[in-house]
Amino acid sequence: MAGRSERCSWCGIQLAVPPEASAIRCAVCFGTTQVRPNDPFIQAQNSFSHVTSRFRDFMNTFMEASVNSNPRMGASEYGYYTQPPRPRSSLMPPSVHGKKRAVLCGIRYHGQSYRLKGSVNDVKSMRFFLINKMGFPSDSIVMLTDNKEERNPLMIPTKYNIQTALRWLIQGCQSGDSLVFHYSGHGSRELDDNMDELDGYDEALCPVDYETNGKIIDDEINDTIVKPLPRGAKLHAIIDACHSGTVLDLPFVCKMNPNGNYSWQDQRYSPAINKGTSGGLAISISACADDQISVDTTALSGKTVTGALTYSLIQTAQNEPGLTYGRLLNAMRRRIREAKTGIVGFHGPISSLFNRMIGVEITQEPQLSSSEKFEIYSKQFAM
């Protein structure tokens, strides 16, 4: 009987499974994955077991509505994603996702001149970190990547799929819930068209199909996962992209000098503009300021290409249990500065080409923004 493959339940890579195996150990993360029964019908039912059943139901509901209104929904370089008819499912009641859940997006942009090498490595590392260090259940983490082996169209980080995943993340959120949105890919700046930005620019994420279907602007991200966040719930966004300092459009940015002294800067064009939550705490840790670019590099890990922010955050948090947000921000900045990441690869298609041509050294300083001010040297980092 031919061998088959199974996705590692810890780091997400595909594993070759002997026909008789009931469990297999991953050679990358050393986690043990229980193998599905070698029955064609059961395999078909569980072919996307790395995605929670709740997320599939949520995706299918939105997919049906979109396909009915637009049969060519989902067009991109990967083709058109038309879904077979499924029984209509209602959205799940509030508590179904669990107290901790996450959406991780890693985009390589295969075949493009601005392709990245480390973004999928970033989300695999983040998934492992959340499960093993932060106590997130493996079945409450949704991972969207454009890996060539990904065959589930719902798991490719198109604009529609990312938007839907963010709706799933916030749906039914209650007091005590902890949400994480991690993105590793390209970011950009766009002219502000609604006069709510101090610098006149919106920040944006670039889905894999952004050239045809558009970018995801910070106003939309704020409306989707920040404003609905209820009292007692918390959201951490970890954004490893260029121009990402205020990509969640949060009202306050922590401005820190090289000595570690800081102050909170109000980002609202007017105090009447609402960029906050419905009582919860939203915190964004981003790769760089809005006018900076970030790098894909081996300078930090020594051999594996990673985003500088993702690697420095995970390493700092693993090595210093109980650290504060202030300590985390200072340590990440120092790691990146001392590594001299230089010019390796960039998280911005236009910025990367320009800077390669003129040969500038990259300046990248991780940023902290929040829905409310707090004392960064006393508040403990916890997700």
N, C-alpha and C positions, 0 to 999 in steps of 0.2 A: 504494500500500500504506500502511495506517495506521501512524502512528508508535507507538513503544512506550516503555517506561521501563526504566531500569537503575539499580541502587543504586550510588552512588559508593563505590568500594572504599577510600576514605580517610576521609571524614567520615560516610558512611552515608546521606546524603539521596537522594531519588529524583530522577533526571535524565531529561528527555525526550530520546529518541534518534531521530534521523532514520533511516529504513529502511536507507539505504545505508552508515551509519557503522560503522567497525570499532573506533573509540576516540572518547572524548569527554572534554573537560576540564571539571571542576566549577567553576562560577562562585563557589562559596563558599570552598573550600579550595585551588582551582587544581590539584588532583591529577588525573592522567590515569587513566581507567578503560578497560580493554579491554572491548569490547562483545561479548556472546554472538552467535553466528551466528543469523541471522533464520530459524530453522527451528523450527516449532511443537513438534516432538518434543524437540529439544535444549532449547528454552526450558522445556518442562515439566519436564525432568530437572533443570535448573539454576535453577528459579524462586526458590530461596532460597540463592543462591550466597554471600550474605554470612555464612552460618553454615557452619562447617567441617563436612565430612562426618563427622568423628569425633563431633562434638557431636550431629548428627542421629541417628547410630546409638545414641548413649548415651540421648538423649531417647526414641527409639522403643522401646528396651528397657524403660525404666521406664514409658512410656505404655501399652504392651501389658499389663504386669502390673497396672497400676492400672485400666485399662478393663475387664479381665477380672473384677476383683473389684468394680468399681463403674462401671456403664455411664454414669452421669451425672457422672463425674469431670471437673473443670475448670469447673464452673458458676460464672459470674460475670456481671457486667453485659455481657460480650461474648458470652454464650451458652454452649452446651455444646460442648466440643471432643472429638468422637469422631473417631478416626483410622481411615482405611481400612486393611485388612489389609496387612501388610508382611512380607517374609521376616524371621524372627527373627535378630538379629545378636548376637554375643557382645560383651562389653566388650573394648575394644582393649588390647593389651599396653602395658607402662609407658611406652615412649618415644615414643608416636605423636603426642602433642600438641606436642612441641618444648620447648625449655628455657624459653621465656617464653610465658605465656598469661594471659588476663584475662577476667573477667566484669564487664560494666558494666550497671548498672540505672538507668534514668531514668524516673520516674513522675510524670505530670501530674495524674492523677485527673480526667479530663474530666467535665464536667457536675456536679461536686461543689462545694459551697460552699467547700471547703478546697483547691481546685485550685491547682496551682503553674504558673508560667510558665517557670522557668529550668531545670528538671531535665533535660529532653531536650537542651537546649543544653549542659548540663554533660557528659553522657556523650559527645556528639559531640566536644566539645573535648578530653575525656580520651582518646578513641580516637586523635584526631589527634596528641596529645602523646605517647602511648605508642609510636605507630608512627614518628613523625618525630624524636623526641628520645630515646626510651628503647630503640629497636631492637626493638620487638615486631613479629612477623610479623602482617600484616593478617588472615590466615586462622586465627590463634590467639586472636582476640578475639571473644567472644560479647557481643552488645549486645541487651538486653531493654528495650523501650520501649512505652508505650501511645500512640504517635503514631497519629493517625487513619488514616494511609495504611498502617500495618502490617497485613498480611493473613495472616501466618503465625501461627497460634495458639500455636505453641511459643515465639515471640519476645515474647509479651505478658507483663509482669512480674507474673503471678499468684503466689500463694504456692507452688503446686506447681512452676511453672517456675523460680522463683528457687531453691528447694530443689534441684531437679535440676541446675541450672546450677552450683551450688556443689559438688555431688558430682562433676560433670564436671571442675571446676577442680582438685580435689585428686586425682582418680583417676590412679594410676600415677606420682605425684610422686616424683622422685628427687633425690639430692644434686646441687646445681648448678642446680636449677630455680628460676625466679622467677615467683611468682604475684601477681596483682593482683585485688582485689575492690573495685570502685567503686560506690557507691550514692548516688543523689540522689533524695530523696523525704521522706516523713513518717517521724518517729520518735516513740516514746512511752515511758512508764514504766509498769511493771506491778508489783503487789505480789509480792515474792519468796515462792515457796511451798516452797522446799527449803533455806532457811537457809544460802545460800552468798554473800550480799551484805552488805557492811558497813552500807550505808544502808537495807537492807530492801526495795530495789526492783530488779527486773530491767529492763534496757533492751530495746527491741524495734523492729524495722523493720515498716513498714506496706505490704504488697503492695497492688496495685491492687484486689484482692478481699478485703481484710482484714475488711471489715464482715460478710462472709458466711462466710469460711473461716479467719479468724483472723490474728494477727500472727506474726512469726518472732522468738522470744525469744533473748536473748544466749546462754543455755545451749546451745541448739540450734546456733547459729552456731559456738560454740566446739567443740562435739562434731564438727561436720561438717568444718571447714577448719583448725582450730587443732591439736587433739589429734593428728590423723594426720600432721602435717607432719614429714617425716623430717630427720635430721641432714644439714646441708649445704644444705638448701633454705630459701628465704625467702618470706614472704608479706607483702604490704602491703595493708592495707584503708584505703580513703579514703572516709569516711562523711560525707556532706553532709546531715545531718538533725538535728532537735532531739533533745535528751537522748541524745546519741550518744557521750559520753565513754568509756564502758566497754562499748560494744555488742558487742565481740568477747569480753568477759569475760576479758581478759588479766590476769595476776596483778599487774602493776606499772604505775602511772600516774605520769607525770612532772609533779610539782607545781612550777610556776615563778612567781616573783614578777615585778613590773614591771621590776625591774632585771636580769632574766635569770638570777638565781640559782635553782638548782633542787635538788630531791631526789626520789628514787623512793619512792612510797608503795605499800606492799603492800595489795592489794585483797582478799586472801583472808580470809574470815571465820575460817578456821582454817588453819594451815600444812599440815594433812593434806589439804586440798581441792586437787585437781589442776586447775589452769586453764591449764597450759602445753602445750608441744608434745611431739612424740616426738624432740626433739633439734634441730629447725629453729628459725629465728628468725621470729616473727610480730610485726609492728608495725602499729599502728592510728593513723592521723591522722584525727581527727574534728572536726566543725564546732564543738563546744562541750562544756562540762561536762555531766554528767548532769542537773543542775538548771537548765540554760540552754536557750534556744531559738535557732534560727538563721534567717537571712533569705534570701529571694529578692530580688535588688536590681539596680538599674542603677547604683548609686553607685560601683562599682568599675570597670566597663567603660565607663561613660559613655552607653551606648545599649542594649546587649543585656542582657536579664534573665538573671542567672546566680546560682548559689549562691555565697555569699561565700567558703566554704572552697575549692571547686573552682577558682574564678577566681584567688584569691590564691596557691594552691599552684602552679598551672601558671605563672603570671606570675613568681613568685619563682624557680622551678626553671629556667625558660628564661633569665632574666636573670642568674643567678648560677651558672654551671657550677661543679661541685665543692663546693657548699655542704654544710655539715654539718646534722645533724638539729636541733641547737640553733639554728643560724643560720636554718634554714627556719622553725622554730616562732616565733622572735622576729619574723622578717620578715612572716610571715602575720598575726600579731597586730597588728603596727604598721599594715599596710595596711588591715586591717578597722577598726581604731580611728580612723585618720586619715580614712578615707572617710566616717565617720559614717553608717553604713548605715541607721540609724533604722528606721522602720516602713514597709515596702514590701510584703512578703509573707513568710509564715512557713513553716517546715518542721514544723509541728505543728498539727493541726486544732483541738484544744481550746485550746492555748496562744495560737494566733493570734487566735481570736475574743475571748478574754478580754482580751488586750493591746490589741487595736484599741479595745475598749470603754473601757478605762481610760486609753489613750493613753500608755503607758510607752515610754521609750527602750530599745532593745534592747542588751543587753550580751552579746557573743559572743566567746569566746576559744577558738581551736583548741586541741585537746588531743593529747598524745602518750602512748600506752600500748604496752606491750611484754611479750613472754613472758620477757624477761630484762633485767636492768639493764645499761646501758652508758654510756660517757662521751659525752654528746650533742654536745659541742663538738669532739670529735675524730673521731667516726664519720661518714663521708661518706654523704650521702643517695644511694642508688642503687637502681634497680629492675630 
